[in-house]
């Protein structure tokens, strides 16, 4: 029995060390990550019981992914094992201003892209669960994965499990028109939407009426070009976006992450949420970015944890922002962060060496 169940793809990440380009590389660092798995790992590290549902090839690479999930306390009992298919790969080049980080995907025909409705026993998976989470990446993988995502959302809604959905638009997987046509019908089954202003604009066409446009947060795409003339972004336009989303789709809550990136390795990070007619905000963290990939997923994990443990959207936003800020200070998609570190940062932990 799990508190939080997530559903989606995980991939093997290959990165050249020392800021090298792929063309220069003579070795690659191997890590595992994927939006929904990152969330399952995050809530597990914060102290909740989590399960991750996916489909992996029954080969050494599939077992590598599954083993990494289990190392972090994630229940993998409901992972499907496929005789055919492959494990998706992505190659991440770390940039430094003025060169943005970049991602090259090699994920076509992955095992989970072949998943079909009816293959997962969702009644068993969701028994006793309090929260279900997936993202816009999963239905983008294939028509059958989109159908399986709808099945999962319907099962969670019928089981009375709270549902969160990270819009997570990926331009390398589908067009805005395809993303909107597929996902708008799914929103009726979503309680909490987690997004960026940019993803909302691209997918749903919802834009603020005032204020400076958002700086793109590419999440796992790893981008974020320098902007020498960058000015601070006001949260007010994003509040308008969150309110419009809640009104259009009837969400119980909308959370919007906000990143400013005057350079690739120096960012600010915060978020807002809208629920019950109120806005909830947190402080803005100045980040020395080591690895921003998975930062949005860490926010989702912290936000979910805060909601389930405290019932307070204000505390959920604070947990999400702090957990995510800490995640971006070390390599890898997973948040190698403890609950004590999160609580310390929320209280204003010192930057002096801990001895």
ZISUL-V470108 format. One record per residue. N is the residue number from 1. RES is the residue in one letter. PHI is phi in radians with two decimals (none if undefined). BURIAL is + if it has 24 or more other ideal C-beta (glycine too) atoms within 12 Angstrom, else -. Layout:
n:N res:RES phi:PHI burial:BURIAL
n:N res:RES phi:PHI burial:BURIAL
//
This chain:
n:1 res:X phi:none burial:-
n:2 res:X phi:-2.14 burial:+
n:3 res:X phi:-1.27 burial:+
n:4 res:X phi:-2.21 burial:+
n:5 res:X phi:-2.05 burial:+
n:6 res:X phi:-2.15 burial:+
n:7 res:X phi:-2.46 burial:+
n:8 res:X phi:2.91 burial:+
n:9 res:X phi:-1.47 burial:+
n:10 res:X phi:-2.15 burial:+
n:11 res:X phi:-2.22 burial:+
n:12 res:X phi:-1.66 burial:+
n:13 res:X phi:-1.79 burial:+
n:14 res:X phi:-2.13 burial:+
n:15 res:X phi:-2.30 burial:+
n:16 res:X phi:-1.17 burial:+
n:17 res:X phi:-1.35 burial:-
n:18 res:X phi:1.03 burial:-
n:19 res:X phi:1.10 burial:-
n:20 res:X phi:-1.27 burial:-
n:21 res:X phi:-1.41 burial:-
n:22 res:X phi:-1.02 burial:-
n:23 res:X phi:-1.15 burial:-
n:24 res:X phi:-1.55 burial:-
n:25 res:X phi:-1.14 burial:-
n:26 res:X phi:-2.05 burial:-
n:27 res:X phi:-2.70 burial:-
n:28 res:X phi:-2.34 burial:-
n:29 res:X phi:-1.34 burial:-
n:30 res:X phi:-1.88 burial:+
n:31 res:X phi:-2.43 burial:+
n:32 res:X phi:-2.14 burial:+
n:33 res:X phi:-2.97 burial:+
n:34 res:X phi:2.98 burial:+
n:35 res:X phi:-0.81 burial:+
n:36 res:X phi:-1.29 burial:+
n:37 res:X phi:-1.16 burial:+
n:38 res:X phi:-1.02 burial:+
n:39 res:X phi:-1.18 burial:+
n:40 res:X phi:-1.06 burial:+
n:41 res:X phi:-1.12 burial:+
n:42 res:X phi:-1.06 burial:+
n:43 res:X phi:-1.19 burial:+
n:44 res:X phi:-1.13 burial:+
n:45 res:X phi:-1.18 burial:+
n:46 res:X phi:-1.45 burial:+
n:47 res:X phi:2.02 burial:+
n:48 res:X phi:-1.65 burial:+
n:49 res:X phi:-1.53 burial:+
n:50 res:X phi:-2.28 burial:+
n:51 res:X phi:-2.33 burial:+
n:52 res:X phi:-2.13 burial:+
n:53 res:X phi:-1.90 burial:+
n:54 res:X phi:-2.80 burial:+
n:55 res:X phi:-2.34 burial:+
n:56 res:X phi:-2.17 burial:+
n:57 res:X phi:-1.27 burial:+
n:58 res:X phi:-1.45 burial:-
n:59 res:X phi:-2.58 burial:-
n:60 res:X phi:-1.03 burial:-
n:61 res:X phi:-1.23 burial:+
n:62 res:X phi:-1.08 burial:+
n:63 res:X phi:-1.19 burial:-
n:64 res:X phi:-1.02 burial:-
n:65 res:X phi:-1.07 burial:+
n:66 res:X phi:-1.11 burial:+
n:67 res:X phi:-1.09 burial:-
n:68 res:X phi:-1.12 burial:+
n:69 res:X phi:-1.13 burial:+
n:70 res:X phi:-1.13 burial:-
n:71 res:X phi:-1.00 burial:-
n:72 res:X phi:-1.68 burial:+
n:73 res:X phi:1.45 burial:+
n:74 res:X phi:-1.49 burial:+
n:75 res:X phi:-1.30 burial:+
n:76 res:X phi:-1.97 burial:+
n:77 res:X phi:-1.08 burial:-
n:78 res:X phi:-1.82 burial:+
n:79 res:X phi:-1.21 burial:+
n:80 res:X phi:-1.53 burial:+
n:81 res:X phi:-1.92 burial:+
n:82 res:X phi:-1.86 burial:+
n:83 res:X phi:-1.28 burial:-
n:84 res:X phi:-1.92 burial:-
n:85 res:X phi:1.53 burial:+
n:86 res:X phi:-2.57 burial:+
n:87 res:X phi:-1.63 burial:+
n:88 res:X phi:-1.14 burial:+
n:89 res:X phi:-2.12 burial:+
n:90 res:X phi:-2.50 burial:+
n:91 res:X phi:-1.88 burial:+
n:92 res:X phi:-2.02 burial:+
n:93 res:X phi:-1.71 burial:+
n:94 res:X phi:-1.43 burial:+
n:95 res:X phi:-1.80 burial:+
n:96 res:X phi:-2.60 burial:-
n:97 res:X phi:-0.90 burial:-
n:98 res:X phi:-1.64 burial:-
n:99 res:X phi:-1.67 burial:-
n:100 res:X phi:-1.30 burial:+
n:101 res:X phi:-1.15 burial:+
n:102 res:X phi:-2.59 burial:+
n:103 res:X phi:-2.18 burial:+
n:104 res:X phi:-2.08 burial:+
n:105 res:X phi:-1.56 burial:+
n:106 res:X phi:-2.41 burial:-
n:107 res:X phi:-2.22 burial:+
n:108 res:X phi:-1.05 burial:-
n:109 res:X phi:1.10 burial:-
n:110 res:X phi:-1.15 burial:+
n:111 res:X phi:-1.01 burial:+
n:112 res:X phi:-1.27 burial:+
n:113 res:X phi:-1.16 burial:+
n:114 res:X phi:-1.71 burial:+
n:115 res:X phi:-1.14 burial:+
n:116 res:X phi:-2.19 burial:-
n:117 res:X phi:-0.98 burial:-
n:118 res:X phi:1.64 burial:-
n:119 res:X phi:-1.47 burial:+
n:120 res:X phi:-1.83 burial:+
n:121 res:X phi:-1.45 burial:-
n:122 res:X phi:-1.14 burial:+
n:123 res:X phi:-1.06 burial:-
n:124 res:X phi:-1.25 burial:-
n:125 res:X phi:-1.06 burial:+
n:126 res:X phi:-1.56 burial:+
n:127 res:X phi:-1.08 burial:-
n:128 res:X phi:1.46 burial:-
n:129 res:X phi:-1.28 burial:+
n:130 res:X phi:-1.94 burial:+
n:131 res:X phi:-2.61 burial:+
n:132 res:X phi:-2.17 burial:+
n:133 res:X phi:-2.35 burial:+
n:134 res:X phi:-2.56 burial:+
n:135 res:X phi:-2.53 burial:+
n:136 res:X phi:-1.22 burial:+
n:137 res:X phi:-1.26 burial:+
n:138 res:X phi:-1.07 burial:+
n:139 res:X phi:-1.20 burial:+
n:140 res:X phi:-1.31 burial:+
n:141 res:X phi:-1.26 burial:+
n:142 res:X phi:-3.03 burial:+
n:143 res:X phi:-1.10 burial:-
n:144 res:X phi:-1.23 burial:-
n:145 res:X phi:-1.17 burial:+
n:146 res:X phi:-1.12 burial:+
n:147 res:X phi:-1.14 burial:+
n:148 res:X phi:-1.18 burial:+
n:149 res:X phi:-1.12 burial:+
n:150 res:X phi:-1.05 burial:+
n:151 res:X phi:-1.04 burial:+
n:152 res:X phi:-1.13 burial:+
n:153 res:X phi:-1.11 burial:+
n:154 res:X phi:-1.10 burial:+
n:155 res:X phi:-1.12 burial:+
n:156 res:X phi:-1.13 burial:+
n:157 res:X phi:-1.10 burial:-
n:158 res:X phi:-1.16 burial:-
n:159 res:X phi:-1.48 burial:+
n:160 res:X phi:1.31 burial:-
n:161 res:X phi:-1.61 burial:+
n:162 res:X phi:-1.18 burial:+
n:163 res:X phi:-2.06 burial:+
n:164 res:X phi:-2.05 burial:+
n:165 res:X phi:-2.46 burial:+
n:166 res:X phi:-1.64 burial:+
n:167 res:X phi:-1.04 burial:+
n:168 res:X phi:0.74 burial:+
n:169 res:X phi:-1.18 burial:+
n:170 res:X phi:-2.17 burial:+
n:171 res:X phi:-1.15 burial:+
n:172 res:X phi:-1.45 burial:-
n:173 res:X phi:-1.89 burial:+
n:174 res:X phi:-2.84 burial:+
n:175 res:X phi:-1.53 burial:-
n:176 res:X phi:-0.99 burial:+
n:177 res:X phi:-1.13 burial:-
n:178 res:X phi:-1.13 burial:-
n:179 res:X phi:-1.10 burial:+
n:180 res:X phi:-1.20 burial:+
n:181 res:X phi:-1.05 burial:-
n:182 res:X phi:-1.36 burial:+
n:183 res:X phi:-1.60 burial:+
n:184 res:X phi:-0.96 burial:+
n:185 res:X phi:-1.15 burial:-
n:186 res:X phi:-1.32 burial:+
n:187 res:X phi:-1.14 burial:+
n:188 res:X phi:-1.10 burial:-
n:189 res:X phi:-1.83 burial:+
n:190 res:X phi:-1.87 burial:+
n:191 res:X phi:-1.59 burial:+
n:192 res:X phi:-2.22 burial:+
n:193 res:X phi:-1.76 burial:+
n:194 res:X phi:-2.03 burial:+
n:195 res:X phi:-2.78 burial:+
n:196 res:X phi:-2.03 burial:+
n:197 res:X phi:-1.05 burial:+
n:198 res:X phi:-1.13 burial:+
n:199 res:X phi:-1.09 burial:+
n:200 res:X phi:-1.11 burial:+
n:201 res:X phi:-1.14 burial:+
n:202 res:X phi:-1.17 burial:+
n:203 res:X phi:-1.48 burial:+
n:204 res:X phi:-1.86 burial:+
n:205 res:X phi:1.22 burial:-
n:206 res:X phi:-1.67 burial:+
n:207 res:X phi:-2.27 burial:-
n:208 res:X phi:-1.26 burial:+
n:209 res:X phi:-1.51 burial:-
n:210 res:X phi:-2.57 burial:-
n:211 res:X phi:1.61 burial:-
n:212 res:X phi:-1.19 burial:-
n:213 res:X phi:-1.02 burial:-
n:214 res:X phi:-1.20 burial:+
n:215 res:X phi:-1.47 burial:+
n:216 res:X phi:-1.10 burial:+
n:217 res:X phi:-1.87 burial:+
n:218 res:X phi:-1.42 burial:+
n:219 res:X phi:0.92 burial:+
n:220 res:X phi:-1.28 burial:+
n:221 res:X phi:-1.24 burial:+
n:222 res:X phi:1.28 burial:+
n:223 res:X phi:-1.47 burial:+
n:224 res:X phi:2.35 burial:+
n:225 res:X phi:-1.22 burial:-
n:226 res:X phi:-1.20 burial:-
n:227 res:X phi:-2.39 burial:+
n:228 res:X phi:-1.15 burial:-
n:229 res:X phi:-1.78 burial:-
n:230 res:X phi:-1.09 burial:-
n:231 res:X phi:-2.08 burial:-
n:232 res:X phi:-1.05 burial:-
n:233 res:X phi:-1.65 burial:+
n:234 res:X phi:-1.33 burial:-
n:235 res:X phi:-1.36 burial:+
n:236 res:X phi:-1.02 burial:-
n:237 res:X phi:-1.07 burial:+
n:238 res:X phi:-1.25 burial:+
n:239 res:X phi:-1.06 burial:+
n:240 res:X phi:-1.10 burial:+
n:241 res:X phi:-1.08 burial:+
n:242 res:X phi:-1.06 burial:+
n:243 res:X phi:-1.13 burial:+
n:244 res:X phi:-1.09 burial:+
n:245 res:X phi:-1.09 burial:+
n:246 res:X phi:-1.08 burial:+
n:247 res:X phi:-1.21 burial:-
n:248 res:X phi:-1.22 burial:-
n:249 res:X phi:-1.92 burial:+
n:250 res:X phi:1.30 burial:-
n:251 res:X phi:-1.14 burial:+
n:252 res:X phi:-1.29 burial:-
n:253 res:X phi:-2.68 burial:+
n:254 res:X phi:-2.27 burial:+
n:255 res:X phi:-2.05 burial:+
n:256 res:X phi:-2.18 burial:+
n:257 res:X phi:-1.49 burial:+
n:258 res:X phi:-2.25 burial:+
n:259 res:X phi:-2.11 burial:+
n:260 res:X phi:-1.94 burial:+
n:261 res:X phi:-2.30 burial:+
n:262 res:X phi:-1.10 burial:+
n:263 res:X phi:-2.61 burial:+
n:264 res:X phi:-1.07 burial:+
n:265 res:X phi:-1.81 burial:+
n:266 res:X phi:-2.17 burial:+
n:267 res:X phi:-2.23 burial:+
n:268 res:X phi:-1.98 burial:+
n:269 res:X phi:-2.58 burial:+
n:270 res:X phi:-2.79 burial:+
n:271 res:X phi:-2.79 burial:+
n:272 res:X phi:-2.27 burial:+
n:273 res:X phi:-2.42 burial:+
n:274 res:X phi:-2.26 burial:+
n:275 res:X phi:-2.79 burial:+
n:276 res:X phi:0.94 burial:-
n:277 res:X phi:1.31 burial:-
n:278 res:X phi:-2.15 burial:-
n:279 res:X phi:-1.85 burial:+
n:280 res:X phi:-2.21 burial:+
n:281 res:X phi:-2.26 burial:+
n:282 res:X phi:-2.41 burial:+
n:283 res:X phi:-1.11 burial:-
n:284 res:X phi:-1.76 burial:-
n:285 res:X phi:-1.65 burial:+
n:286 res:X phi:-1.53 burial:-
n:287 res:X phi:-1.93 burial:+
n:288 res:X phi:-1.73 burial:-
n:289 res:X phi:-1.31 burial:+
n:290 res:X phi:-1.69 burial:+
n:291 res:X phi:-2.77 burial:+
n:292 res:X phi:-1.51 burial:+
n:293 res:X phi:-1.10 burial:+
n:294 res:X phi:1.58 burial:+
n:295 res:X phi:-1.10 burial:+
n:296 res:X phi:-1.14 burial:+
n:297 res:X phi:-1.16 burial:+
n:298 res:X phi:-1.13 burial:+
n:299 res:X phi:-1.06 burial:+
n:300 res:X phi:-0.99 burial:+
n:301 res:X phi:-1.08 burial:+
n:302 res:X phi:-1.14 burial:+
n:303 res:X phi:-1.16 burial:+
n:304 res:X phi:-1.06 burial:+
n:305 res:X phi:-0.99 burial:+
n:306 res:X phi:-1.06 burial:+
n:307 res:X phi:-1.12 burial:+
n:308 res:X phi:-1.26 burial:+
n:309 res:X phi:-1.49 burial:+
n:310 res:X phi:-1.95 burial:-
n:311 res:X phi:1.28 burial:-
n:312 res:X phi:-1.88 burial:-
n:313 res:X phi:-1.18 burial:+
n:314 res:X phi:-1.10 burial:+
n:315 res:X phi:-1.20 burial:+
n:316 res:X phi:-1.08 burial:+
n:317 res:X phi:-1.08 burial:+
n:318 res:X phi:-1.11 burial:+
n:319 res:X phi:-1.11 burial:+
n:320 res:X phi:-1.08 burial:+
n:321 res:X phi:-1.17 burial:+
n:322 res:X phi:-1.16 burial:+
n:323 res:X phi:-1.06 burial:+
n:324 res:X phi:-1.20 burial:+
n:325 res:X phi:-1.02 burial:+
n:326 res:X phi:-1.18 burial:+
n:327 res:X phi:-1.00 burial:+
n:328 res:X phi:-1.35 burial:+
n:329 res:X phi:-1.74 burial:+
n:330 res:X phi:-2.51 burial:+
n:331 res:X phi:-1.25 burial:+
n:332 res:X phi:1.80 burial:+
n:333 res:X phi:-1.32 burial:+
n:334 res:X phi:-1.31 burial:+
n:335 res:X phi:-1.60 burial:+
n:336 res:X phi:-1.45 burial:+
n:337 res:X phi:-2.36 burial:+
n:338 res:X phi:-1.79 burial:-
n:339 res:X phi:-1.08 burial:+
n:340 res:X phi:-1.12 burial:-
n:341 res:X phi:-1.15 burial:+
n:342 res:X phi:-1.09 burial:+
n:343 res:X phi:-1.13 burial:+
n:344 res:X phi:-1.13 burial:-
n:345 res:X phi:-1.14 burial:+
n:346 res:X phi:-1.08 burial:+
n:347 res:X phi:-1.54 burial:-
n:348 res:X phi:1.65 burial:-
n:349 res:X phi:-1.04 burial:-
n:350 res:X phi:-1.28 burial:-
n:351 res:X phi:-1.62 burial:-
n:352 res:X phi:-1.19 burial:-
n:353 res:X phi:-1.03 burial:-
n:354 res:X phi:-1.39 burial:-
n:355 res:X phi:-2.11 burial:-
//
